[in-house]
Amino acid sequence: MPVGEPAPPPERGSGLHGALEEFTARWEPAFSSSTGPRYLGFVTGGTTPAALAGDWLAAAWDQNPMNSLDPGGPLLERETLSWLRALFGLTDAHHGVFVSGATMSNTTGLAVAREWLGERAGVCVAEDGAAALGPVRVLSGAAHSSVAKALSLLGLGRGALVRVETLPGREAVDPAALESALREAEEAGAGCVVVANLGTVDTADFDELRALLALRERYRFWLHADAAFGAFAALSPRHAHLVTGGGGLDAADSVCVDLHKWLNVPYDSAVLFTRRPDLQAAVFRNAAAYLGPLGENPDGVHLTPENSRRLRALAAWFTLRAYGREGHREIVERCVACAHRLGAAVEALPGLRLLAPVRLNVVCFTLARDATGERLARLAEALADEVFLTPTVHAGTPALRAAFSNWRTTEADADRVAAALAHALHSL
Ligand SMILES: *Cc1c(COP(=O)(O)O)cnc(C)c1O
């Protein structure tokens, strides 16, 4: 059977060893080295040894942490969430839940926001549906694509997303433009949600949180912070101000953080924090006689889109326990140092041009001349044995990005990528 071709359904089993042999022969060759140190596409991250151990144990113990009638899993989640809160500078005013990724975290946060808009309008969206709400505007600068997807799923519609101007040459929202958009929305009688982008995918830019929080003194809106990978800036003393300014993430109404990116736990893992778990329970409650009453502290089953789910907290617990804040800070700082090193090398190469200064862990660059998508694809292809990069179009210019978030990446890897780039430019 060629790699990737679907085989017919197995009638007789080949045993575990047989399955492993076939997997190794047919499927391993088709898999990318996404846990490797030079897989710099998307914002990927790898798997620390401790996280991998935790994930294996999550599968082996096969706990379902949805319900405290079986309390071990939920208690371990609670401990892990408190460690994560401490990592990101959140207080226990924020209640956290585990979900499968930042898309689901954004969706969950925006579902709570939708319920809050209902509360303000004197309706219950969970009971009466999104149609009970008047007009809604979700204002954001360079929102991640998952926000539009979430709005589609939540019945608010992709059209509810209003793109607010960003600062010149930046992906950070222009606070003055945001203020105008809020004023306009208020005049139109629309309920407002603001999505703050803390770590944009193309250039790792950050909305100025302090300015957004200040707008709350004059306008009423739900502030959802998409800090999928940007929250990890909190671990670096030099960059923490990006997520701690003016009350920081803790002042947001809901906060999305991915764990399968910069925490380096395996897929699929993310968290959503919110100050309004009561509204969250209104949305996600799953009332059934055998699950017991909702109570003061609702179980996970009443707070997340899933009912049954795996104990994905265990991988995060293991890596935090094994390496501590110190170990994870070292990973973050090393990734940032690698990005700066590659950024400097790109600047020094006459054939390339940085499209934005390296702000954190992403290097966004293009060809100095004839920067077509096709030529960039050829460049990425020529590099494929050494490094995996993903394409983008930044401010209308086709580009490549290198995102550093893997615990294994070192400055020697950054140098190898730089050398490969220099070499590949010659043959372009
Ligand atoms: C990666 C990312 C997401 C989506 O995350 P998934 O884990 O793919 O669901 C959302 N927002 C930002 C800023 C991201 O970087």
The ligand as an SDF file (V2000), in Angstrom:
LIG
                    3D

 15 15  0  0  0  0  0  0  0  0999 V2000
   -3.2410   29.7430   17.1070 C   0  0  0  0  0  0  0  0  0  0  0  0
   -4.1360   30.8720   17.4330 C   0  0  0  0  0  0  0  0  0  0  0  0
   -5.5290   30.6950   17.5180 C   0  0  0  0  0  0  0  0  0  0  0  0
   -6.2020   29.3980   17.1780 C   0  0  0  0  0  0  0  0  0  0  0  0
   -5.6540   28.3580   17.8840 O   0  0  0  0  0  0  0  0  0  0  0  0
   -5.9810   26.8010   17.6330 P   0  0  0  0  0  0  0  0  0  0  0  0
   -5.1980   26.1890   18.7210 O   0  0  0  0  0  0  0  0  0  0  0  0
   -5.4920   26.4770   16.2620 O   0  0  0  0  0  0  0  0  0  0  0  0
   -7.4400   26.5950   17.7770 O   0  0  0  0  0  0  0  0  0  0  0  0
   -6.2760   31.7880   17.8900 C   0  0  0  0  0  0  0  0  0  0  0  0
   -5.7100   32.9860   18.1410 N   0  0  0  0  0  0  0  0  0  0  0  0
   -4.3830   33.1890   18.0410 C   0  0  0  0  0  0  0  0  0  0  0  0
   -3.8210   34.5510   18.3100 C   0  0  0  0  0  0  0  0  0  0  0  0
   -3.5520   32.1370   17.6850 C   0  0  0  0  0  0  0  0  0  0  0  0
   -2.2210   32.3360   17.5890 O   0  0  0  0  0  0  0  0  0  0  0  0
  1  2  1  0
  2  3  1  0
  2 14  2  0
  3  4  1  0
  3 10  2  0
  4  5  1  0
  5  6  1  0
  6  7  2  0
  6  8  1  0
  6  9  1  0
 10 11  1  0
 11 12  2  0
 12 13  1  0
 12 14  1  0
 14 15  1  0
M  END
$$$$
